[in-house]
């Protein structure tokens, strides 16, 4: 039975890449009864339903190595989180929420700072430095000017990456710069709201040479972290992992406890104050969720 990867899905149609073709597939009724969902990025087995090989039926979904809930994509190797240096102004709290969620999924992470042509080199470096110091792979690019595209392409090679970030940061423009033939629709940032309009209406995979796939996903402005508990949260901030070994208490959550290695690292300037502030906000949210659940 042939196998392929789902590269696009909408309105009950699942487009499966197989050899040099894309097959328009429906889902076998048995899978629907078993409540098996099919996601972009899934590897599926299917059968052809016409001699020309244009249409088929998905028979089964092969085991996934990863699954993202938002955006809903399977078998992702890494997440490329796109942030605009301006237009719209960078929302670093949202960035840290996205990073925390992606860390929980154990994916490799690249933070892509776009629109560096609109700010000074100093401003771009200042924005990226705390994340580089935290241990993240950072790339500074300009989709419009073409700066940094070669380095970004290298980071994508041989991997299935998910592009994520709020609307208006230039995800589609970056993909057009990587593969000009894509001609993806791009949107301007609203002068009234300061936000971009959604230009990606459904998730789909795009082929990026050489040997890479990118999931272009709808923009979003909120991210829930309901599945992450207060005790686990500190481990999802990479720069906390070494200092937390110096905490006096093994149950330390790095907030009000004395002799906390993480808080000492913040005071010493080894951990950025704004990143720690975002951590505390997420911690209080997690603690309140646990209180409501009666834990």
C-alpha positions as CSV (number, residue, x, y, z in Angstrom):
1,X,0.0,0.0,0.0
2,X,1.5,3.4,-0.9
3,X,2.4,5.9,1.7
4,X,2.8,9.7,1.7
5,X,2.8,12.8,3.8
6,X,-0.2,15.0,4.2
7,X,0.8,18.4,2.9
8,X,-2.5,20.2,3.0
9,X,-5.9,19.7,4.5
10,X,-9.2,21.6,4.3
11,X,-12.9,21.0,3.8
12,X,-12.6,17.2,4.2
13,X,-9.8,16.9,1.5
14,X,-6.3,15.7,2.5
15,X,-3.6,16.2,-0.1
16,X,-1.0,13.6,0.2
17,X,2.5,14.0,-1.3
18,X,3.6,10.7,-2.9
19,X,6.6,10.4,-5.1
20,X,6.4,13.3,-7.6
21,X,2.6,13.8,-7.3
22,X,0.0,15.1,-4.8
23,X,-3.1,12.9,-4.3
24,X,-6.4,14.4,-3.3
25,X,-7.7,12.0,-0.6
26,X,-10.7,11.5,1.6
27,X,-10.7,9.6,4.9
28,X,-11.9,6.0,5.1
29,X,-15.1,5.8,7.0
30,X,-13.6,3.3,9.4
31,X,-11.1,6.0,10.6
32,X,-13.9,8.5,11.2
33,X,-15.8,5.9,13.3
34,X,-12.6,5.3,15.3
35,X,-12.3,9.0,15.8
36,X,-8.8,9.1,14.2
37,X,-7.9,12.5,13.2
38,X,-5.5,13.3,10.3
39,X,-3.2,16.2,10.5
40,X,-0.9,18.1,8.2
41,X,2.5,16.4,8.5
42,X,1.0,12.9,9.1
43,X,2.5,10.0,7.2
44,X,-0.5,8.0,5.9
45,X,-1.1,4.8,3.9
46,X,-3.7,5.2,1.2
47,X,-5.2,3.5,-1.9
48,X,-5.9,5.1,-5.2
49,X,-9.5,5.4,-6.3
50,X,-9.0,6.2,-10.0
51,X,-6.6,5.1,-12.7
52,X,-4.9,8.5,-13.2
53,X,-3.7,8.5,-9.6
54,X,-5.2,11.9,-8.8
55,X,-7.6,10.7,-6.1
56,X,-7.4,8.3,-3.2
57,X,-8.6,7.2,0.3
58,X,-6.6,7.4,3.4
59,X,-6.6,3.9,5.0
60,X,-4.5,4.5,8.1
61,X,-2.3,7.0,10.0
62,X,1.2,5.9,10.8
63,X,2.5,6.5,14.4
64,X,3.5,10.1,15.0
65,X,6.8,11.2,16.5
66,X,5.4,14.6,17.6
67,X,2.1,16.3,17.6
68,X,1.5,20.0,18.1
69,X,-1.9,21.1,19.4
70,X,-1.7,24.7,18.2
71,X,-1.0,24.9,15.4
72,X,-2.2,21.3,14.7
73,X,0.7,19.7,12.8
74,X,2.3,16.2,13.2
75,X,5.9,15.0,12.9
76,X,7.5,18.4,13.3
77,X,11.3,18.5,13.9
78,X,11.6,22.1,14.9
79,X,9.7,25.3,15.4
80,X,10.7,28.6,13.8
81,X,9.1,31.3,15.9
82,X,8.9,34.5,13.9
83,X,9.0,37.9,15.7
84,X,8.9,41.3,14.0
85,X,11.4,43.9,15.2
86,X,8.7,46.4,14.5
87,X,5.4,46.8,12.6
88,X,3.9,45.3,14.8
89,X,5.9,46.0,17.9
90,X,7.4,42.7,19.3
91,X,5.2,41.0,21.9
92,X,7.8,39.3,24.0
93,X,5.3,37.9,26.5
94,X,3.6,36.1,23.7
95,X,7.0,35.0,22.4
96,X,7.8,33.5,25.8
97,X,4.5,31.8,25.9
98,X,5.0,30.2,22.5
99,X,8.6,29.2,23.5
100,X,7.3,27.6,26.7
101,X,4.6,25.6,24.8
102,X,7.2,24.5,22.2
103,X,9.7,23.5,24.9
104,X,7.0,21.3,26.4
105,X,6.7,19.5,23.0
106,X,10.5,18.9,23.1
107,X,11.1,20.4,19.7
108,X,14.2,22.2,18.5
109,X,13.7,25.9,18.3
110,X,14.8,28.7,16.0
111,X,13.8,32.3,16.8
112,X,13.6,34.4,13.7
113,X,13.7,38.2,14.2
114,X,12.3,39.6,11.0
115,X,12.1,43.2,9.6
116,X,15.6,44.1,10.7
117,X,15.8,46.6,7.8
118,X,13.3,48.8,9.7
119,X,15.4,49.2,12.9
120,X,19.0,49.9,13.7
121,X,21.5,47.1,14.1
122,X,21.7,48.0,17.8
123,X,18.0,47.6,18.3
124,X,17.9,44.2,16.5
125,X,20.9,42.9,18.6
126,X,19.3,44.2,21.8
127,X,16.1,42.3,21.0
128,X,17.8,39.0,20.1
129,X,20.5,39.0,22.8
130,X,18.5,37.8,25.8
131,X,17.2,34.8,23.8
132,X,20.7,34.0,22.4
133,X,22.0,34.2,26.0
134,X,19.2,31.9,27.1
135,X,20.6,29.3,24.6
136,X,18.2,29.7,21.7
137,X,19.3,29.6,18.1
138,X,18.5,33.1,16.8
139,X,18.4,34.3,13.2
140,X,18.0,38.0,12.2
141,X,16.5,38.5,8.8
142,X,14.7,40.8,6.4
143,X,12.2,39.3,4.1
144,X,11.9,42.5,2.1
145,X,15.7,43.2,1.8
146,X,16.7,39.5,1.5
147,X,19.1,39.7,4.5
148,X,19.8,36.5,6.4
149,X,17.7,34.3,4.1
150,X,20.7,32.0,3.3
151,X,21.2,31.3,7.0
152,X,17.5,30.7,7.6
153,X,17.4,28.3,4.6
154,X,20.3,26.4,6.1
155,X,18.4,26.1,9.4
156,X,15.4,24.6,7.6
157,X,17.3,22.1,5.4
158,X,16.4,18.4,6.0
159,X,13.7,19.2,8.6
160,X,10.0,19.6,8.9
161,X,9.6,22.9,10.6
162,X,6.6,24.8,11.8
163,X,6.5,28.5,11.2
164,X,4.6,30.1,14.1
165,X,4.0,33.6,15.5
166,X,1.3,36.3,15.6
167,X,-0.2,37.9,12.5
168,X,1.7,40.5,10.7
169,X,5.3,39.5,11.6
170,X,6.0,38.4,8.0
171,X,5.8,34.6,8.0
172,X,4.4,34.5,4.5
173,X,6.8,37.1,3.3
174,X,9.7,35.1,4.6
175,X,8.5,31.9,2.8
176,X,8.2,33.9,-0.4
177,X,11.8,35.1,0.1
178,X,12.9,31.5,0.6
179,X,10.9,30.2,-2.4
180,X,9.9,33.0,-4.7
181,X,7.7,30.7,-6.7
182,X,5.3,30.2,-3.8
183,X,3.7,33.7,-4.3
184,X,1.9,33.4,-0.9
185,X,-0.5,36.2,0.0
186,X,1.0,38.7,2.4
187,X,-0.8,41.2,4.6
188,X,-0.1,44.7,5.9
189,X,-0.3,45.7,9.5
190,X,-3.4,47.7,10.4
191,X,-2.7,51.3,11.3
192,X,-5.6,51.3,13.7
193,X,-4.9,48.1,15.7
194,X,-1.2,47.6,15.1
195,X,-1.9,44.0,14.2
196,X,-1.6,42.0,11.0
197,X,-4.5,40.4,9.3
198,X,-4.5,36.6,8.8
199,X,-3.2,35.7,5.3
200,X,-2.8,32.0,6.0
201,X,-6.3,30.4,6.3
202,X,-5.3,26.8,6.9
203,X,-2.2,24.8,7.7
204,X,-0.2,23.3,4.9
205,X,3.3,22.2,4.1
206,X,5.5,24.0,1.7
207,X,8.6,22.5,0.1
208,X,11.7,24.5,0.8
209,X,14.9,23.6,-1.1
210,X,17.1,21.8,-0.3
211,X,15.2,19.0,1.3
212,X,13.0,20.9,3.8
213,X,9.3,21.3,4.6
214,X,7.7,24.2,6.4
215,X,4.3,24.3,7.9
216,X,2.7,27.6,7.1
217,X,0.0,28.1,9.8
218,X,-2.7,30.6,10.6
219,X,-1.5,33.5,12.8
220,X,-2.7,33.7,16.4
221,X,-2.5,36.1,19.3
222,X,-3.2,33.9,22.4
223,X,-1.7,30.7,23.6
224,X,-3.0,28.5,26.4
225,X,-0.6,26.6,28.6
226,X,-3.2,24.6,30.5
227,X,-1.3,21.3,30.2
228,X,1.9,22.7,31.9
229,X,2.1,22.4,35.7
230,X,3.7,24.8,38.1
231,X,6.5,22.3,39.1
232,X,7.5,21.7,35.4
233,X,7.4,25.3,34.3
234,X,11.0,26.2,35.4
235,X,12.5,23.4,33.3
236,X,10.9,24.9,30.1
237,X,13.1,28.1,30.5
238,X,16.5,26.8,29.3
239,X,18.5,29.5,31.2
240,X,17.0,28.3,34.5
241,X,18.3,24.7,34.3
242,X,21.8,25.2,35.6
243,X,21.0,27.9,38.3
244,X,18.1,25.8,39.7
245,X,20.7,23.2,40.8
246,X,21.7,25.7,43.4
247,X,18.3,26.1,44.9
248,X,18.1,25.1,48.6
249,X,14.8,23.3,48.2
250,X,14.2,20.6,45.7
251,X,10.5,21.8,45.4
252,X,11.6,25.3,44.7
253,X,9.5,27.0,42.0
254,X,11.7,30.1,42.0
255,X,9.3,32.7,43.2
256,X,9.0,33.4,47.0
257,X,11.4,30.7,48.3
258,X,14.7,31.7,50.0
259,X,18.1,30.7,48.7
260,X,16.9,30.3,45.1
261,X,19.6,29.8,42.5
262,X,17.3,31.2,39.8
263,X,16.5,34.4,41.6
264,X,20.2,34.8,42.4
265,X,21.0,34.4,38.7
266,X,18.4,37.1,37.9
267,X,20.0,39.5,40.5
268,X,23.4,38.8,39.0
269,X,22.2,39.6,35.5
270,X,22.7,36.1,34.1
271,X,18.9,35.8,33.5
272,X,17.0,38.6,32.0
273,X,14.5,40.3,34.3
274,X,11.8,40.5,31.7
275,X,12.1,36.7,31.0
276,X,11.9,36.0,34.7
277,X,8.9,38.3,35.0
278,X,7.1,36.4,32.2
279,X,8.0,33.2,34.0
280,X,6.4,34.4,37.3
281,X,3.2,35.4,35.4
282,X,3.0,32.0,33.8
283,X,3.7,30.4,37.2
284,X,0.9,32.3,38.9
285,X,-1.5,31.3,36.1
286,X,-0.5,27.6,36.5
287,X,-0.8,27.8,40.3
288,X,-4.3,29.3,40.0
289,X,-5.4,26.6,37.6
290,X,-4.2,23.9,40.0
291,X,-6.0,25.6,42.9
292,X,-9.2,25.6,40.9
293,X,-8.8,21.9,40.1
294,X,-8.3,21.1,43.8
295,X,-4.8,19.8,43.6
